[in-house]
Amino acid sequence: MTLRARKTQEVTTYQPQYGAARIFFLLTVIVLICVLCFIHIVEFQKKENLTIIPPRVVPKKHHDVCTVQPLSPKEDLEEKLLLESIAWPETPPLPTPLSMNETSYPAKSTFTILPQTGGGQWHVGDKLKVLIKMCDFQGHSKKSGGDVLFARLHNPTLGAGVAGKVEDHLNGSYSAVFSLLWEGSAWVEVTLVHPSEAVTVLRRLNSEQPDRVIFQSLFYSGSISETTICNVFLRSTEQPLCNYTDLHTGEPWFCFKPKNLNCDTRINHSKREVKQNLKANEEKLFQLGVNMKVSIPASGPASVTVLPRPKGQAVVNSSNMESGLSGYYYKDEWQTLSGTKVQQFNTPSAVTQCLKGKVVHLYGDSTIRQWFEYFNGALPDLKEFDLHSHKQNGPFMAMDIPNNILMTFRCHGPPFRCHPVPISELRYIANELDNVIGGTNTVVIFGIWAHFGSYPMEVYIRRLQTIRRAVIRLLNRSPGVCSQPRPTQNHSHREDL
């Protein structure tokens, strides 16, 4: 921190009777300013000592590409259970050289709506089953599974939609199950997000090259500046490392040490590049509109007509839904299946009334930043305070003085793919939560996932565990806080290549 004083000269008429009083007043103001500055510096140092480990050189001591710190027995078991629950089917190795002829091709694959049991009609509450058969570019049936498929049932006219549960039979065929939740037409849509061969590539890259998204930091002192590579993991070289592992959360982060500067001269963080580490022809497995995020055609009718629920039939809820979903959209509004009442806020005045008197903290990536941008644009009395920060990085702050609303956004800590951001503004969500005072009028929303796509899943799980511990600490000291994690969304992984 640098305080700069500017001298100004005033031409005044000296009056002896007031000179002593003016001098005394001036000295008092100077002393008060010095005291306040000292208090601010002490508080700043306390805050920084909580969250940032003093950087140090680690000479010739390096981490393997994917070495992680051990967990407690409880969290280690949790991690194993999570990995088992999301385990993807094994996919066959790719031949060399790779030919597209035998890879999954949505244009020649099909889905078929299976007839209702007993040949009857469809009613609200029934299960709709769909058979999906994957074929390759030559039209031959696939013999193995592992394709990433997304299935949904929807009616654009009604503004209705629900996701289906896809089951992989590991032989090139899949089943999708939907619960019929509204009357009228229901259209089936099946999308190939990634072919199984692309999954093989992504799995190899995440295991062998998790550092393919390259970050950098600028080091600066006087007239000397250097830029070095940084990441969660750095490959072993003879170049020493600067260790920026967070003291409070334990989140690892390393940079190669500059040749002529110390580790404590690091001033910013940014994404440098994404290395293309694909083998010959593998880029053809990630063609948008060809074999990535493409709808699969139906072999017959693509929709059914749903009649009203028969008298006496049980109402569908999350406990008896085979798809395991918690809700669906109807008339463009979310309908929960758990029995919890969901209140809709469809007008700016209703949103403002809901947020009145609230302090709202948003933490995460661009999908959370978009929340801030939406509120800032939709609420007429919410005015952004210009912090002169980058429009993609933040931090941002907006206030609605008449309604006593304060809203903030801050990006999550590294890995974060961004334009250059000052190190002081790059903070871990867990550390930010530990600095939230809390109270019944405090709302915390966070979402973090997109910037972890190139790393092994263990890295992401451990970040969530550190955030959860901070949430528990926040709720223990302030039970009235409303804390809401934002779930991830389906997306392709082309940006992670």
N, C-alpha and C positions, 0 to 999 in steps of 0.2 A: 504494500500500500504506500502510495506517495502522496503527500500533501503539498500542494503548491500554493504559495501565497503571492498575490499580486499587489504591488505597491501602487497606491494612488496618491496624488498630491492635491491638496486643497489649499486655496488661498483664502485665508480668513483674517479677520481683524482680532488681534490679541487683546483679551480683556482680563487684566490681572485678577479681578475679584472672582472670576470663574475658572482660572487656570488650574488651581490645585484640585478642584472638584472634578474637572474634566480628566486630568491625569489619573486620579484615583479610579474614576469610572472606567477609563480605558484599560488600566491594569487589571481591574476586576474582570472585565470581559475576556481579556487575554488568558487569565488564569482559568476561567470557566471553560473556555474553548479547549485549553490543553487538557483539563480534567476529563471532559467529554470525549476527546480524541483518545486518551489513554484507556478509558473504559471501553470504547468501541474496539480498540486494538486487542485488549484482553479478551473480550467476548468473541471476537473473530478467531483468535488463536485457540480458544477453548473449543469452538465449533470445528475448526479444522483438525485439531488434534484428535477429535472423536472419530473423524471419517477418513483421514488420509495418512497413510504410513509415510514417514520421511523416506524419500527415495535413496537408495544406496546402490553401489556397484556390487555385482556378484561376479567376481573374476573367474572366468572359465568354469562356471557352474551353470549347467543348462538343464532344461526340462525336455523330456521326450515330447514328441508331437502331441500325444494325448494322455499325459500323466495327470491324474487328479488326486486331490488330497483325500485321505480316508474319512469316512463318515462315522457317526455314532452308530451302534448296533441297530437302534430303532430306525434311524433314517436310512441306513444301508438296506434294511429289510424293505422299507417303503420303496426305495429306488428299484430294487429287484422286482417287486410286485408291479410297479408301474411299467417297467420295461417288458414284463411278461404280458401285461394287459394290452400293450400296443404293438406287440411283436408282429411283424409283417411276414407273410409266407415266404419261404425261400424261393428265389427266382433262379433259373438256370444260367450258367455262365455264358457269356457271349462268344460266338465263334470269331476267329481271326483269319482273314479279314471279315468285318461285319457286313452282312447283307441284309437289306431291309425286307427282303422277300418273305422271311419267316417271322417277322415281328408283327405285333398286334396292329390291326388297321381297322379303325371304327367304321369306315364306309362300307366294309364288307362283313362286319359283325351285325348281329340282330338281337332284338329283345322281343319276347312274346308274352302277352298277358294270358295267364293260365285261367281256364274256366272256373267259375264258382263251383264249390263242392255241391254235387247233386244237380248241377246244371241250372240252378235257380238264378234269381236276380240279385243285384248288389244293393245292400242297405247300409245306412250309416251305422258304424260299429263293426262292420265286417272287415276281414283281412283280404287285401288284394296282393296276389303273388305274381311275380314276373320272372321269367327265365331269360337269362342273358347268355348268348353264345358268342365267344370271341373267335375271330378268324384273322389270318394274316393277309398280307398284300396279295397273295395268290388265291385267296378265297378258301384256303384250307383251314379246318378247325384247329384251334390251338389245343395242345395237350397238357399244358401246365397253367398254373394260376399266377397271382401276383400283380395283376393289373389294378390300377387305382381307378375305381369307378365311383361316381356319385349319382344317386338316383333320387328323383323327387316327383311328387304328385302335385299338380297345380291346376288352377282355374283362373286365368287372367281377368275374366269378366267379374268374378267374385272377389278378386284380390286375395285368393286363398292359395296356400301352399304348405306342404309338409315333406320332410325328408324321409327317405326309406332306409331300412337296414339292409346292407348288402352282405351276402355270405359267399365266400370263395370256396368252391368245391375242389379246387386244386387240380382240375383237369381241363381247364379252358372254359368251363361253364360257371355261372354265378346265379344266385337267386336274390331278388329284392322283395322285401315285404313292406307293405304300407297299411296303415289303419285308415279306413274311410271315415272322414270326420265332418263332411258337409254334404248337403243335398245338391244334386245337379251333376254337371259334367266334371270329370276328374281325368286330367291328361297326364300320362306317364312320360317322363323324360329321363334318359340315361346318358350320362356323359363320361367319356374316357378322359380322365385328367392326365394320367401318364400310363404308357404301356409298361408291361412288366420288365421289358428290356431296359427302359429308362430307370426303373427302380434299381436294377442291378448296377447301373452306372452311378446313381446317386449314393447308393450304399457304399460302393467302393470309394468314392470321393470323400464322403464323410468320415470313413475309417482311415484312409491313407493320406488325405490332403485337407484336413479341417482348416488349415491356414491359407486356403486359396483366396479368400477375401482378405486383402492386405490393407492394414491400417498404418498410419504414420503419425509422428509427432514432430513438431518443430521445436528445436532447442535454440535459445537465443541469450546472448550475454554480450553487452557492449557492441562491438562491430562484428562479432563472430556469430554465425548462425549455421546450424546443421539440421538435417532431417534424417530420421532413422525409422526403421520398420518396427511396428508394435503388434502384439496379438496376445490372445489368451495363452497360446503355446508358441514357442519359437524353436526352430530347428537348431540343432547343435552346430556351433561354429567356434572358431577361436576368438571371436569378438565377445567381450564381456557384456553382461546384461544390466540394465537398470530394473530394479524390482519395485513395481508400483502396486503390489498386492494390497488390497484394502485392509487396514488394521482391524476394522470393526466387523466387516462381513466375511473377510477371508477370501473375497473374490480375486482371482489371480489376474494380473496384467503385467506384461513385460515389454520393454523396448530395448533394442540394441543401444549400447552406450555410445554417444558421440565420441569421435576421436579427440576432440579438443575442448570439450565442455563437460561439466559435471551433470549428474542426473537431476539436480534440483533446478536446472535451467529450462526444463520442459514447459512450454507455454500453451500448446494447443493439441488437438486431436482431430483426425479426419480420416476418411476412407481414401486409399490411394488407388487401388485397382482391384479387379477380379481376374485372377489368372484363369485362362482357358486351359484346363488340364484334360481335355477330352482326347480320346484316341481316334484313329481314322474312322470316319463315317458316324461316329457317335453323336455328333451334333444333329444328325438327321432324326434322331429319336426325340428331339425336342422342337418339333415344327408346329407352331401355333396354327390351328386350322386344318392340319393334316393328321397328326397323331397326338396332339396335346390339346385338351379342353375342347373336344369335338363330340357332338351328339351322335349317338348310335341309332340307326333307323329301326323302326318296328317292322316285324315280319307280317303283321296283320293290323287289326285295330290298335290305335295308340291311346284310346280313352274308353272309359266306362261311364254309364249313367247310374248315379247313386240315388236310391229311393229313401224316403224317411225311415227312421229307426222303427222296427217292429215293436208293438206294445209288449212291455214286460222285459225287453232286452236291457241288460246292464249298460249304464253310461260308460263310455270309454274314459279311462284315466291312465296316468303314467304307470300304475302298478300292473295293469293288465294289457299294456301295449307291448307287443312282441318286438317292436323297433326300439323300445327303451327311450324314446324321446320325451321331452318335458312339455312340449307345446307345438303350436302351429300358427300360421297366419290365416285370418279370415277377415274380409273387408279391410285388408291392409292393416289390421291390428293384431297384436300378439295375443293368442289365447292359450292360457296355461292349462295343463292337464293334471297338475298336482293338487288342484283345489284352492291354491292361493289366488286371491283377488289381485288382478293387475289393473292399476289405474292408468288411464290414458291421458296424456297432456298434448292436445292436438292444436293448440293455438299459442301464440307468443304470450298472451296474458296468462294462460293457464300455467305455462312453464315458469314464468316470472313469479306467479303466486306460490308455486311449489318451492322455488329456490329462495323465496323472500327470507332475509335474515340469515342466509347460509354462507359458509365459507366452503368452497368447492375446490379441491386439489386434484388435478389430473396429472398422472405420471405414465410415461410409456413411449411408444413409437408413434409413427405418423397416423396410425389408425385412432389413437387417442387424441393426437393433435387436431384431427378433423372434428372431434367433439367440440374442442375449444373454438375452432373456426365456425362451426355451426351455431353454437350459442352466441358467439360474438356477432354473427350476421343476422340471426333470427330475432334476438331480443333487442328492441329499439332503445332501451335505456341502459343496456350494458355497453360500456365504452372501454375500449382497450387503452391501456396506459403504455405509451411507447417506451420500451426498455432498450431500443436500438439493437435488438438481437436479430439473428438471421431468421428469415421467415419460415425455414424448415426446421431449424434447431431449437428455437426458443432460447431462454424461457419467455413466457408471455404472462401478462396479468391484465384482467379487465374488472371494472367496478361498475355497479349500479348503485349510485349514492341514494336516490330516493327509496329504493327497496332494500338497501343494506345487503347487497350481494357482492361477494369477492370471489373471483375465479382465477385460478392459476394453472399453468401448464409447464411441466419440465420434462425433458427427455430422460430416458433411463441411462444408466452408466454403460461403459463399454462391455461387449462389443456393440458399437453403434455406427452405422454407415451414414456418414454425414459430411457436410461441408465443414471447413475448419471451425471448431468450437473451442473457446478458452477452457483450460483445464478446470478452472474454478467453477465453471458452469456444468461440468460433466459429473453427475452425482448418481450414486446407486439409490434405487427406490427405497431399499431397507433403511439407509441412512436418513433419507428425507422423512420417512415415516417416524423415525425416532425423534425427529425435531418437530413433529406436529403436536400442538398443544391439545387439540381434541375438544370434545364437548358435544352436546346434543345437536348443535347447529353446524357440525363439521361433517363434510361428505368427502370421502376419498375414493377415487376411481383410478384403477391402473390396468394396463394391458401391455404385455411384453411377450414377443414370440418371433416376429418376422426376421429380426437380425441374428437369430440363432440357427437359421436353417442350414448353415454350412458346417455346423459342429455336431459331434456325437450328442445323443439325447441326454447323456449324463450331465453335460454342461448346463443345459436348459433346466433340468430337474433341480439341480443344486441352486440355481438362481431363484427358482420358485420357492425352494425351502428357506432360503435366507429371507425372502420377502414375507413368507408366512410367519416366521418367527417375529419379524418386526410388527406384523399385523396383530399378533397375539399380545405383544408388549403394549401396543397402542390401545387395544381393547381392555387390557388389564388396568391401565392407568386412567382410561376414559371410556367406560362401557357404552356411553351414548353415541359414540362415533358410528356413522354409517360407512362401512367399507365394502366396496364392490369390485371384484376382479372382472375384467372383460375377457370372455373366452376367445380363443383363437378362431380363425375362419379358414375355410378350405382355399387353397391357392396352389398354383403350380410352382415348381422350383427352378424355373429357367434362370432367374436372377442369381441363384446360388451356384451356377456352373462356373 
